[in-house]
Amino acid sequence: MSLRRPWVYLFCGLALFLAPLAGVAQTPPPAAPILPVPGGAAPAPAAAKPADPFRLSIGLEGTGQGQGGQVSVAIQIVIMMTLLSVAPSIVLMMTCFTRIVIVLGFVRTALGTPSAPSNQIIVGLALFLTFFLMGPVVDRVHKEALTPYLDGKITSVEAFDRASVPLREFMLKQTKPRELEYFLELGGFGPTAVKDLPLRVVIPAFIISEVQTAFQMGFLLFLPFLVIDFLVASVLMALGMMMMPPTTVALPLKLLLFVLVDGWQLVVKSLVQSFA
């Protein structure tokens, strides 16, 4: 017991010494007194403002003073995002993409190579050919509709009407008259001038015409390869090689013929000239 008492006294002394320090550390500092302002009301205590989160405000006003006729940057971003969301439908339904991708698919099937070139290559080639062929139309839309709208010279309705004119002219050049007459009759329209044709008549007529033209071109592409298949099958039958698949012999011959005549250049050239 005599050995334990010094340690007990030591711990008790440390506790008594540290207790006031702990109370001081836990006591919040007193608030600074607010001094009254002579001749005025007492100021309110200043509260610490938390940092505001990042905000994106979209306004319909112009970009600044003296630029009230221009569209704000936020509105331009919204318009761009909207165009990007509907761009696939516009590219597929109102341009030459449909005919090109169908014809290129027929070429691959006629060659007998279902995986060469791949779908990505065919779609990419069709997409860039579409950009090339639709370049004049896009330039007209940008010059006559988009630029005046962004400058605040025309309204959105007028911009849409101006942008639809070049597209309507392009589609009408590639649309068969009987398809237009069919959809005019189906929609209950009377005799209508070409410039007054609504887009809900022009677009489906254009799509049907494009699909029909693409299948006609695909049939013409199939004929030479079909002749090679017939010749190979006849030769194998004459030689008595019943167990030899004709495709095994016909595929190298079709590839050789396609390479010798520079087939891809002829196909692309025919596609481009079909839209002239």
C-alpha positions in Angstrom: 0.0 0.0 0.0 2.9 2.3 0.7 4.1 1.8 -2.9 0.8 2.6 -4.5 0.0 5.8 -2.6 2.6 8.0 -4.5 1.2 7.0 -7.9 -2.4 7.7 -6.7 -1.3 11.1 -5.5 0.4 11.8 -8.8 -2.6 10.9 -11.0 -5.0 12.9 -8.8 -2.7 15.9 -9.1 -2.5 15.7 -12.9 -6.3 15.4 -13.1 -6.8 18.5 -10.9 -4.2 20.4 -13.0 -5.6 19.4 -16.5 -9.3 19.9 -15.6 -9.3 23.8 -15.9 -7.4 23.6 -19.2 -10.0 21.2 -20.7 -12.8 23.5 -19.7 -11.0 26.5 -21.3 -10.5 24.5 -24.5 -14.2 23.5 -24.7 -15.5 27.0 -23.9 -16.3 28.8 -27.2 -14.7 32.3 -27.5 -17.1 35.2 -26.7 -18.6 37.0 -29.7 -17.2 40.3 -30.5 -19.4 43.1 -29.2 -21.5 45.0 -31.8 -20.9 48.7 -31.4 -23.8 51.0 -32.3 -23.3 53.4 -35.1 -23.9 57.0 -34.2 -27.0 58.4 -35.8 -28.1 55.0 -37.4 -29.4 51.6 -36.6 -27.2 49.0 -35.1 -25.6 46.8 -37.7 -26.6 43.2 -38.0 -24.0 40.6 -37.1 -22.1 39.5 -40.1 -22.7 35.8 -40.9 -20.3 33.7 -42.8 -21.7 33.0 -46.3 -21.0 29.5 -47.6 -19.6 29.2 -51.1 -22.3 29.1 -53.7 -22.3 26.1 -55.9 -21.8 26.4 -59.6 -24.9 27.6 -61.4 -25.9 27.8 -65.0 -28.5 30.5 -65.7 -30.2 30.5 -69.1 -31.6 33.9 -70.1 -33.5 35.0 -73.1 -31.8 38.4 -73.2 -28.8 39.2 -75.3 -25.1 38.6 -74.5 -24.5 42.0 -73.1 -25.2 45.7 -73.5 -25.3 46.8 -77.1 -25.8 43.3 -78.2 -29.5 42.8 -77.6 -30.1 41.4 -81.1 -27.8 38.4 -80.5 -28.7 35.1 -78.9 -27.0 34.4 -75.6 -24.3 31.7 -75.4 -26.6 29.5 -73.2 -29.3 29.5 -75.8 -26.8 28.6 -78.5 -25.7 25.7 -76.4 -29.3 24.5 -75.9 -29.9 24.8 -79.6 -26.7 22.8 -80.4 -27.6 20.0 -78.0 -31.1 19.8 -79.5 -29.7 19.5 -83.0 -27.3 16.8 -81.9 -30.1 14.8 -80.3 -32.1 14.8 -83.6 -29.2 14.7 -86.0 -29.3 10.9 -86.5 -32.9 11.1 -87.7 -32.1 14.0 -90.0 -29.1 12.2 -91.4 -31.0 8.9 -92.0 -34.3 10.3 -93.3 -33.5 13.5 -95.2 -30.1 12.9 -96.8 -28.5 10.5 -99.2 -27.3 8.2 -96.4 -30.1 5.6 -96.9 -29.2 4.9 -100.5 -25.5 4.7 -100.0 -25.5 2.4 -97.0 -28.0 0.0 -98.7 -25.9 -0.2 -101.9 -22.7 -0.8 -99.9 -24.4 -3.6 -98.0 -25.5 -5.2 -101.2 -22.0 -5.1 -102.6 -20.7 -6.9 -99.5 -23.4 -9.5 -99.8 -22.8 -10.0 -103.5 -19.1 -10.6 -102.9 -20.0 -13.3 -100.4 -18.0 -11.8 -97.5 -20.5 -11.0 -94.7 -17.9 -9.6 -92.4 -15.5 -7.8 -94.7 -15.7 -4.9 -94.8 -17.3 -4.6 -91.3 -20.4 -2.7 -90.5 -18.4 0.1 -88.9 -16.4 0.6 -92.2 -19.6 0.6 -94.3 -21.5 3.0 -92.1 -18.4 5.3 -91.8 -17.9 5.4 -95.6 -21.6 6.1 -96.1 -21.5 8.8 -93.5 -18.5 10.6 -95.0 -19.9 10.3 -98.6 -23.1 11.8 -97.2 -21.2 14.7 -95.8 -19.5 15.2 -99.1 -22.7 15.1 -101.2 -24.7 17.2 -98.8 -22.1 19.9 -98.5 -23.8 22.4 -100.8 -27.1 21.9 -99.0 -25.5 22.4 -95.6 -23.8 25.6 -96.8 -27.1 27.0 -98.0 -28.8 26.2 -94.7 -25.9 27.8 -92.7 -25.9 30.9 -94.9 -29.6 31.5 -95.3 -31.0 30.3 -92.0 -28.5 29.6 -89.2 -26.3 32.7 -89.5 -29.2 35.2 -89.6 -30.9 33.5 -86.7 -27.8 33.6 -84.5 -27.4 37.3 -85.5 -30.9 38.0 -84.3 -32.2 39.1 -87.7 -34.9 36.5 -88.0 -37.0 34.4 -85.6 -36.8 30.7 -85.1 -39.9 30.1 -87.2 -38.4 32.0 -90.1 -35.1 30.1 -89.7 -36.9 26.8 -89.8 -38.7 27.8 -93.0 -35.5 29.0 -94.7 -33.6 25.8 -93.6 -36.3 23.6 -95.0 -36.1 25.1 -98.5 -32.7 23.6 -99.6 -33.6 20.2 -98.0 -36.9 20.2 -99.8 -35.3 21.0 -103.1 -32.7 18.2 -102.6 -35.4 15.6 -101.7 -37.7 16.6 -104.5 -34.9 16.0 -107.1 -34.5 12.4 -105.9 -38.2 11.7 -105.3 -40.3 9.9 -107.9 -43.5 11.8 -108.9 -45.7 8.8 -108.3 -44.6 8.6 -104.7 -45.5 12.2 -104.2 -48.9 11.7 -105.8 -49.5 8.7 -103.6 -48.8 10.5 -100.3 -50.7 13.6 -101.5 -53.7 11.4 -102.2 -53.2 9.6 -98.9 -53.1 12.8 -96.9 -56.2 14.3 -98.6 -54.4 17.1 -100.3 -55.6 18.5 -103.6 -53.5 19.7 -106.5 -50.5 21.3 -104.8 -47.6 23.3 -106.3 -44.2 21.9 -105.9 -43.0 24.8 -103.8 -46.0 24.4 -101.5 -45.6 20.7 -100.7 -45.4 20.1 -97.0 -42.5 18.2 -95.5 -44.8 15.5 -94.1 -45.5 14.6 -97.7 -42.0 15.1 -99.1 -40.1 13.1 -96.4 -41.9 9.8 -96.6 -42.0 10.0 -100.4 -38.3 10.7 -100.5 -37.5 7.7 -98.2 -39.6 5.3 -100.3 -37.9 6.5 -103.5 -34.4 6.1 -102.0 -35.1 2.6 -100.8 -36.5 1.6 -104.2 -33.5 3.2 -106.1 -31.0 1.5 -103.8 -32.6 -1.9 -104.4 -32.5 -1.4 -108.1 -28.8 -0.6 -107.9 -28.2 -3.6 -105.7 -29.9 -5.9 -108.3 -27.6 -4.6 -111.0 -24.6 -5.2 -108.8 -25.7 -8.8 -108.1 -25.8 -9.8 -111.8 -22.1 -10.2 -112.6 -21.4 -12.1 -109.3 -24.5 -14.3 -109.9 -23.1 -15.2 -113.4 -19.8 -16.2 -111.8 -21.6 -18.5 -109.3 -23.5 -20.2 -112.1 -20.3 -20.8 -114.1 -18.5 -22.2 -111.2 -21.4 -24.5 -110.2 -21.7 -25.7 -113.8 -18.0 -26.4 -114.1 -17.9 -28.3 -110.8 -20.9 -30.4 -111.9 -19.3 -31.2 -115.2 -16.1 -32.3 -113.5 -18.1 -34.5 -111.1 -17.0 -32.6 -108.1 -20.3 -32.9 -106.3 -18.8 -32.5 -102.8 -16.9 -29.3 -103.5 -18.9 -26.3 -102.4 -19.2 -23.8 -105.3 -18.7 -20.9 -102.8 -15.2 -22.1 -102.1 -14.1 -21.7 -105.7 -16.4 -18.7 -106.6 -15.3 -16.4 -103.8 -11.7 -16.0 -105.0 -12.9 -15.5 -108.5 -15.3 -12.8 -107.5 -12.7 -11.0 -105.4 -10.3 -11.2 -108.3 -12.9 -9.7 -110.7 -13.8 -7.0 -108.2 -10.2 -6.0 -107.7 -9.3 -6.0 -111.4 -12.2 -3.7 -112.4 -11.5 -1.4 -109.4 -14.9 -2.2 -108.0 -15.0 0.1 -105.0 -14.1 3.1 -107.1 -16.9 2.2 -109.6 -19.5 1.7 -106.9 -18.7 5.0 -105.2 -18.6 6.8 -108.6 -22.0 5.4 -109.5 -23.4 6.4 -106.2 -22.1 10.0 -106.5 -23.3 10.3 -110.1 -26.8 9.0 -109.1 -27.3 12.2 -107.1 -26.2 14.6 -109.8 
